[in-house]
Amino acid sequence: MKERISTARKREIVEGFYNLSIVNGLENTSIAKIGKHLDMPPSLIMHYFPTREILISNLIDYILEKYLLIYQPIIKDLEQNESVDASLIVETLFSRNWNLLFDDGVFYSCYALIFRNDKIKKEYRILHEKLRESLKEILDKNKEMEGKDTAVLAEQIFIVVEGAYYYLSMFDDEAAYSQKVTYFKNQVYDLLRKKEAQLL
């Protein structure tokens, strides 16, 4: 019971940190502000998260948990069939659901810390590796991908997706956005159609 309460409390603090960071920015969200937002003494927050680095580390875990939900439509389709249509993979990876799963501003503010903190850099690398590994697992279960190097393919797909996502966030014009996203989608379609992925 005590462990469940502790887990729930930690979750509450991380979510409070996240929600306040959306409004105030990650850099402006202090332990004191989190405490006020949650009606919780700062000393209790520091009991669970003695340093801001530990709190951010847990936020990164929270990011990964949210982002992994992007695969749910593909996984659901795989459970019903032995293969997944390439269009479902592409449309899912390029959907704006990423934005609904986690706030871009908080994600990139957190990401910027990798240039100053080796621990956060390592954890962000693990996050990206896990997203790739999860895509590889999906490709492995898809009979249409038989004979392909799914590890390389997942890496290549994410290079396109991540680069596109970063670049597309700069476009407010819907027509320009759609034109660019179609170009990037076609790149991933080309990768999925190849008989075998080329080694990097």
Protein Blocks (a to p, Z undefined) as FASTA:
>chain_A
ZZmmmmmmmmmmmmmmmmmmmmnopklmcfklmmmmnopafklmmmmmmbfklmmmmmmm
mmmmmmmmmmmmmmmmmmmmmbdcfklmmmmmmpcklmmmpcfklmmmmmmmmmmomklm
mmmmmmmmmmmmmmmmmmmmpmklgoiafklmmmmmmmmmmmmmmmmmmpmblklmmmmm
mmmmmmmmmmmmpmbdcdZZ
